[in-house]
Structures are given as C-alpha cells and as structure tokens.
Amino acid sequence: MAKSSTPTETEWGIESLIAIFQRYAGRDGNNRKLSKTEFLTFMNAELAAFTKNQKDPGVLDHMMKKLDLNSDGQLDFQEFLNLIGGLAIACHDSFIKFTHFQK
C-alpha cells in the first residue's frame, strides 16, 4: 500500500492562494472572478495592514484598474496572482534591503 505524502510547504501555499481567491470570488455571482466589491473586501480583510497605511483613498481603485489587464472590471485568478506576486516581490525586496542594512 502506497504511503500518502504530506503536501510540501509550496503546495500548501498554492492551495492556500486558491482557497483565498475562492473565498472572495463569487459573492457577486461569478466564482471565477473578483468583482470590484469582492476585491475591496479581500483587500480590507486579508491585506488590512496595507490598506490602512494608504493615504490616497483611491489607491485600491487604481490598483484594481492596473491589475485588470483585460479591462472587464473584474480580476480573474491570473490577475489576482499578479497582485500577490507584486506584493511578494515588494516584501522580498524590503527584506533584502533590511538584512543588507543590518550587516
């Protein structure tokens, strides 16, 4: 009998991103995309530290428009991943600068 393997940390991360997207997508009808309302709900719930530190009240609208590559007014999973990837890169860059500064 084959032993079931435990998912790797990377596999858990991917699964988590899919689950988070699905948690917010579909509240307005289409479970394959985030509407503007769903995007704002996601940002305020999941990335609250980011949204609270923004001085420009229109920053989330601007982000949504920039991420919406096909201009359909919604974010599909690929567009959502562009957001997550961009934030991950910014955090990584900040971490590198901080650790370099500490040396």
N, C-alpha and C positions, 0 to 999 in steps of 0.2 A: 504494500500500500504506500502510495507516494505521500510524503510529508508535505503538508501545506506550508508555504513560505509566508513569512510576515512581510508586509509591504515595506519597502525602503522608505527612508525619510523623504526622498524626492517623490516617490509615488504617493505618499501621504499628502505632500504639498500640492501636487497636481489634483488629487482627489478633492482636497480642501478648496482649491480655487473653483473647481466645477460646482461643488456644493454651495459655495457662497454665491456664485453667479445665479444658480437655480433658486436660491432662497429669495432673491430680489426680483428676478425676471419673471414675468407672467402675472404679476399682481394687477397689471392693467390689461391683461388679455393675451399677450404674445409671450410664451415662455422661452422663446429663442432670443429675445432681445430685451434690453433695459430701456424703458421709456425715460423721458426726462425726469418725471416724478420718481420712478424707481431708482434712477441714477442718484438723484439728490438724497433719497432715503438711504441708499447704500453708503454714500459718502459721509453723511451725517452719523450713521451708526457704526460703520466699520473703520472709517478714517477720520474720526471726530477730532483728533489732535491736529490733523492737517487743516480741516475746515475751520476750526475755532481760531487758528492763528492767521487766517487770511484777513487782510484789511480791506480788500476790494470785495464788496458784496456780490459782484458779478463774476467772480473768478470761476465758480462752478459752471455757470452758463457758458463761459468762454472755454473751459476745459471740455465740456460736452461737445461744443461745436468743433473744436480742434480734433477730438477723438473720433467723431462721426465722419469717417472717411468717405462713405457713400452718400452723405447728406440726407439720410432718410429720417432724421430726428430721433433715432434710437441707436443704442450700442449693441452690436452683436458680440458674440464671445471673443472673436479676434480683436475687435476694437477695445473690449474690456481688458484683454490681455496686454494690449498696448499701454493702457493706463497702469496696470500692475507692473509691467516691465519698466516703464519710465520711472515709476516711484522706486522700484527696487534699485535701478541704476543710480538714482539720486541719493538714496540711502547708502549704497555701497561707496559712492564717491565721497560722501561725507565721512563715512567710517575710515576710508583710506586717508583722507586729509587729517582727521583727528589722530589716527595712530601715527602718522608721519610727524605731526606736530608734537606728539608725546615723546618722540625719540630724541 
